Amino acid sequence: MSVSTAAMMITTVSPAIVQKSQESLPLSLLPKCSSLREIQQFHAFAIKSHLHWGNSFLSKLIDALTLNPAPPSMYHAHKLFDQIFHRDVVLFNTLSRGYSRSHEPHQAIVLFCQMLEASIAPDAYSFPSLLKACASAHALCEGKQAHAAAIKCGFASNAFVLPTLINMYSQCGDVKAARTIFDHGTDLCVISYNSMITACVQSSRPSEALALFREMQSRRLRPTNVTMLGVLAACALIGALYLGKWIHEYVKKNGFSSYVKVNTALIDMYGKCGSLEDAIGVFKGMEFRDTQAWSAMIVTYAIHGQGILALKLFDEMLQKGVRPDGITFLGILYSCSHSGMVEQGLGYFRIMYSDYGILPGIKHYGCIVDLLARTGKLEEAYDFINGLSIEPTLILWRTLLSACAGHGNVDLGKKVFDRIIELDDSHGGDYVILSNMCALNRMWEDVNEIRKLMGERGVVKVPGCSSIEVDSKVHEFFASDGKHPDSKKVHRMVDEVMEQLKVVGYIPDTCKVHHVDLTEEEKEVSLRYHSEKLAIAFGLLNTPPGSTIRVVKNLRICSDCHSMAKLVSMVFGRQIILRDLNRFHHFAVGQCSCADYW
């Protein structure tokens, strides 16, 4: 029965029944109102029935306006709030909670100040919504003041307040403070652990997130679906497939398999850990798939170089009547750019808004720049960026700079570099790309000038780092670094591998070593101990013959390591799955899934 139908029925019965129903039926209907229109109908009936004057009733109506419609109707809720002369802390908390969930979170901060001015003391329920609002508004200064107020009122360690404090500091970029609060917390509950695990994942500290999960288990705290989302995201970040598989088993045994979001996180984890088959298995086993689940599978196909399958799945998604979102199109555009499907990609970009009303974001624009630039249409990509109605960001210019390096267009590369350093002159990778381009064209004066500039500005090159998971432990290797306990064995293994590869035609690509003062032999040595070569050698030493070697690298794989990995897959009979900054490379029997187009 709808709210409007119930109201009509009430107004047609006898006055005695109406009077009796005023205390029961109307309020029982209120939680069932799912839209602003239904709440307004309910309010109109209440006015006719003289129910609207009481504070208790108005409080419940405000509560409904802040909870039931999506998004909450804060304008109407605040209008009702203004009608109440004697306000208490519950009313303030109710309205504040609504603002913390709305597009105007800063209003919750204003409301808290008004409450203090009215000499109304906050309680334990006042601070969670206030801190959530500070987090949404990225208002660190106000968040610190709220923290201080919580301490003064004695609520900082409250089970409801502590997790929101951790979340506020994390969302505002101060993860160190979040961890300090967590570490000094007493009687930590699962919600506090969830907040800290999420904070670690969002700040790219996955190992710390996984350590917290193990600590939870040792304290016999039962994880929730939010915990699972956090630890699966952590596994995805570091490519910890075997740990991810263990967590998948935990999910199945502990009743989390029915959560669509958990299954979606499993698809994402398997995709980012290099197991396309497992991702497909989870997707096919889902009883219900929402837009996020379809999008996760499309993106997984995309990053694994399966562009045709991604487009096919997109068509199937539309046939099922599932409406795509911005993430879906990001996966589609990424598929097209990494498969050289220029016209198809431009076509999908056009229908994003024309057919689905989805406004492109910076990442969508980045895919189009990449789509054009990869195929050598560098000037078109440059004009595309300059023609945007929004201010171009670093991601667009850096995408084009990498493409200029790939196609050897140093003149355009210089122009793009100048645009980049106007926005950010502190990223070492930008200088290195331009320096390498100049070195390839034997423009040594420019190379020296760039290196001098890096020194003056204190810019350093980001070191290459590759990780590999063996026996549920993640091992990290840096280029030419000897910090790993088995580094001597690994270096010897690299030497042996290189000698065997030379027999089948491997020639070090020393033209990519841009140091004019190095001899050819020294250039070969500098190439030999790149981080991904060390990780692959460690995998050959520590995994059974014939098993798959999985490596994650923080930068784009270089052409020499790419050639080396293809030959290792052939000579040693291993499949190598390597995830670099851009995508996955599946090496098998001397070939790569990217078809040398990366």
Secondary structure, 3 states (H helix, E strand, C coil): CCHHHHHHHHHHCCHHHHHHHCCCHHHHHHHHCCCHHHHHHHHHHHHHCCCCCCHHHHHHHHHHHHHCCCCCCHHHHHHHHHHCCCCCHHHHHHHHHHHHCCCCCHHHHHHHHHHHHCCCCCCCCHHHHHHHHHHHCCCHHHHHHHHHHHHHHCCCCCCCHHHHHHHHHHHCCCHHHHHHHHHCCCCCCHHHHHHHHHHHHHCCCHHHHHHHHHHHHHCCCCCCHHHHHHHHHHHHHHCCHHHHHHHHHHHHHCCCCCCHHHHHHHHHHHHHCCCHHHHHHHHHCCCCCCHHHHHHHHHHHHHCCCHHHHHHHHHHHHHCCCCCCHHHHHHHHHHHHHHCCHHHHHHHHHHHHHHHCCCCCHHHHHHHHHHHHHCCCHHHHHHHHHCCCCCCCHHHHHHHHHHHHHHCCHHHHHHHHHHHHHHCCCCHHHHHHHHHHHHHCCCHHHHHHHHHHHHHHCCCCCCCEEEEEECCEEEEEECCCCCCCCHHHHHHHHHHHHHHHHHCCCCCCHHHCCCCCCCHHHHHHHHHCCHHHHHHHHHHHHCCCCCCEEEEECCCCCHHHHHHHHHHHHHCCCCEEEECCCCEEEEECCEECCCCCC
